[in-house]
Amino acid sequence: RINRASSLGLVLAMEMATAAVQRFLSFMGDRARDICVHQWSLPEISGGLGDLGTLLPFLVVLAKEGYISIVPALFFTGVFNITSAFHWNLPMPVQPMKAIATVALTSHGLLNANSVITAGILTAGTVMLLGVTRGINVLYWIIPMPVVFGIQVGLGFRMVEKGFHLANSTGTWLAVDSRLTGIIAALLILSLRHNKRLPTALVVFSIGLLIAFVVLGIQGGGDGTWPHDGSPPIVWTLSDLTAEDWRDGFIHGAIPQIPLTTLNSVIAVTRLAHNLYPERKEDISRPGVATAVGIMNIIGCSLGAMPMCHGAGGLAAQHAFGARGGLSITFLGTCKILIALLFGGRAVLDLLNAFPDSILGALLAIAGMELTANGIRSLFELGNGQRNDVPVSTADPNTESRSQR
């Protein structure tokens, strides 16, 4: 009897596993058709490039300073672009964890390459715990909504400031990469942003890429390591970590990053997604985003990626330049993976380093204006009682009062 019960249990388990695999494959097939066939358009492709003004400066500087390896960092941002696209079917960005990056670049030794990894893992573990336990929802109900929208406005202003700084850092008015180039790029973006036939970010980014190739050609192709220098896309990082790395990562990296990730990369980005895509509210939740951030970094940082998160600024940027679904970041992620695999570390760094700061600044500043405008608009609507988490007809009193406070 015991053997018979065990056999029946094994058969039942196999049937359940087979059914689960079939459902997963069916879901992936439907999602792939939706993303790769139904969503195909130039504005969608263009939108995926809208967040590069945030990604590339951090990626290049962190790699040049030795805090990350450029190939695994680029490879895994591409991988998680694609997984995010298939998970949510939204242009959910994958960005560097900015607090950790800022401390590493400005603290003069408080963080090194190993403690940057531990900071990402510890931040991810904390945020994931909040997601799995639904503690993130408790924080959402405690934190006033004006704080969430205020974060959007503040981030928008910072993006605009960073954009101006990038363009101004060129140090000249008349050159291929200059302040004038940034002004022309910004005017081009503003004049074409509502043109559905001409994808603005794609046009501007293509111009920047052309300039980068010309600069590399004039300079003799960087340091001569084209096309590939043998840099691996996956590197096991945990074996060399010490107790000091974990301590420094927690104190100097995770502690300043956890509040920013919780508010901007989970609460604010979820709220912004609900505002921009109200018909897809059921597809994206705070616990789901928090859990995704945790999984993304525990896996990614262990295999050589830089600490990553989602963010309201990136979502606003990609939406502003035309992204509406998963195709935008699927295309972007595929390009990142191919570049990392085909060219290798030194060549990628040379190319990204040659990309005009003025054009990156223009992309970043316009995206920041979009995020600031969305946050200010949400604050005004909140004050007028016009912004609700769910339609008034289906809202219970508790939900409605939360959305209007």
ZIUR-V355498 format. One record per pair of residues at least 6 apart in sequence whose C-alpha atoms are under 8 Angstrom apart, sorted by sequence separation. I is the first residue (numbers start at 0). GAP is how many residues later the second one is. If there is no record, write none. Layout:
BEGIN
i: <I;I>
gap: <GAP;GAP>
END
This chain:
BEGIN
i: <61;62;83;84;103;128;129;171;172;173;174;191;192;215;273;299;300;380;62;84;102;103;169;170;171;172;191;192;273;299;83;102;103;169;170;172;191;272;296;339;391;169;338;377;389;59;167;296;388;389;58;80;166;167;188;272;296;388;80;103;166;187;188;295;387;80;58;79;269;388;100;166;188;269;292;387;99;187;269;292;386;387;76;292;386;76;385;99;184;266;269;384;99;265;381;382;381;96;265;381;265;261;175;58;66;57;61;54;64;271;53;54;268;50;268;269;272;47;57;61;267;268;271;264;265;267;271;66;67;264;265;66;264;268;65;66;263;264;316;319;260;263;66;316;317;316;319;315;316;316;31;34;312;315;316;30;312;315;27;30;312;311;236;237;236;235;236;234;235;236;234;235;233;234;233;232;53;232;232;52;150;151;231;150;230;227;228;229;230;147;226;227;228;229;273;147;151;226;227;228;150;225;226;227;228;227;228;147;148;227;116;147;200;225;226;199;224;225;198;224;113;198;222;221;113;114;135;113;117;118;121;139;192;222;117;121;192;221;118;119;114;118;113;114;117;118;122;126;135;116;117;121;122;125;114;115;118;119;114;118;119;122;126;215;118;122;126;215;110;115;109;110;114;212;215;211;214;211;110;212;109;110;211;210;211;210;211;210;208;207;207;102;136;102;135;136;49;135;207;46;48;99;42;45;48;99;133;42;44;45;46;98;99;135;158;204;41;42;45;46;130;131;203;41;42;45;48;99;130;41;42;44;45;98;99;129;130;155;74;98;130;154;97;130;131;70;71;96;129;130;151;70;71;98;129;151;70;71;127;128;200;71;126;127;96;126;127;127;126;127;126;127;125;123;124;123;122;123;123;120;123;124;184;185;123;184;188;120;181;185;189;119;120;180;181;184;185;188;119;180;176;178;181;182;120;176;177;181;185;119;120;176;176;117;116;116;119;120;119;169;118;119;168;169;116;115;116;166;167;115;165;166;165;166;166;165;166;87;165;166;87;164;162;163;162;163;161;162;162;162;163;161;162;161;159;160;158;159;158;159;99;159;158;159;158;159;95;96;157;158;95;96;155;156;95;96;155;156;94;95;154;155;93;94;155;93;94;155;156;79;92;93;94;154;155;92;93;154;91;92;152;153;91;94;151;152;93;151;152;92;152;91;92;151;152;91;151;152;75;90;92;149;148;149;90;148;76;90;75;148;149;74;148;71;72;73;76;71;72;90;71;72;90;145;89;90;91;68;89;90;67;68;88;89;90;92;67;88;90;91;67;87;88;90;84;85;84;83;84;84;84;81;80;81;80;80;81;80;81;79;77;78;77;78;76;77;77;77;78;144;76;77;144;53;144;74;75;140;143;73;74;50;73;49;50;74;50;73;74;49;50;49;71;48;49;70;46;47;49;70;46;49;46;48;46;47;70;46;47;70;45;46;47;69;45;46;68;44;45;46;70;42;43;44;69;42;43;48;69;42;43;47;43;46;47;44;45;43;44;47;48;43;44;47;63;38;44;62;39;44;38;59;34;34;35;34;59;59;55;52;51;52;52;53;51;52;50;51;49;50;49;50;49>
gap: <6;6;6;6;6;6;6;6;6;6;6;6;6;6;6;6;6;6;7;7;7;7;7;7;7;7;7;7;7;7;8;8;8;8;8;8;8;8;8;8;8;9;9;9;9;10;10;10;10;10;11;11;11;11;11;11;11;11;12;12;12;12;12;12;12;13;14;14;14;14;15;15;15;15;15;15;16;16;16;16;16;16;17;17;17;18;18;19;19;19;19;19;20;20;21;21;22;23;23;23;24;28;35;37;37;38;39;40;40;40;41;41;41;42;42;42;42;43;43;43;43;43;43;44;44;44;44;45;45;45;45;46;46;46;47;47;47;47;47;47;48;48;49;49;49;50;50;51;51;53;54;54;54;54;54;55;55;55;58;58;58;59;64;64;65;66;66;67;67;67;68;68;69;69;70;71;105;107;108;110;112;112;112;113;113;114;114;114;114;115;115;115;115;115;115;116;116;116;116;116;117;117;117;117;117;118;118;119;119;119;120;120;120;120;120;121;121;121;122;122;123;123;123;125;126;126;126;127;127;127;127;127;127;127;128;128;128;128;129;129;130;130;131;131;131;131;131;131;131;132;132;132;132;132;133;133;133;133;134;134;134;134;134;134;135;135;135;135;137;137;138;138;138;138;138;139;139;140;141;141;142;142;142;143;143;144;144;145;146;147;148;149;149;150;150;150;151;151;151;152;152;152;153;153;153;153;153;154;154;154;154;154;154;154;154;154;155;155;155;155;155;155;155;156;156;156;156;156;156;157;157;157;157;157;157;157;157;157;158;158;158;158;159;159;159;160;160;160;160;160;160;161;161;161;161;161;162;162;162;162;162;163;163;163;164;164;164;165;166;166;167;167;168;169;169;170;171;171;172;173;173;173;173;173;174;174;174;176;176;176;176;177;177;177;177;177;177;177;178;178;179;179;179;179;180;180;180;180;180;181;181;181;182;183;184;185;186;186;187;187;188;188;188;188;189;190;190;190;190;191;191;191;192;192;193;194;194;195;195;195;196;196;197;197;198;198;199;199;200;201;201;202;202;203;204;204;205;205;206;206;207;207;208;208;209;209;210;210;210;210;211;211;211;211;212;212;212;212;213;213;213;213;214;214;214;215;215;215;215;216;216;216;216;216;216;217;217;217;218;218;218;218;219;219;219;219;220;220;220;221;221;222;222;222;222;223;223;223;224;224;225;225;226;226;227;227;228;228;229;229;229;230;230;231;231;231;231;232;232;232;233;233;233;233;234;234;234;235;235;235;236;236;236;236;236;236;237;237;237;237;238;238;238;238;240;240;241;242;242;244;245;247;248;248;249;251;251;252;252;253;254;254;255;255;256;256;257;258;258;258;259;259;259;260;260;261;261;261;261;262;262;263;263;264;264;265;266;266;266;267;267;268;268;269;269;269;270;270;270;270;271;271;272;272;273;273;273;274;274;274;275;275;275;275;276;276;276;277;277;277;277;278;278;278;278;279;279;279;279;280;280;280;281;281;281;282;282;283;283;283;283;284;284;284;285;286;286;286;287;287;288;289;290;291;291;292;292;293;296;307;308;308;310;310;311;311;312;312;313;313;314;316;317>
END
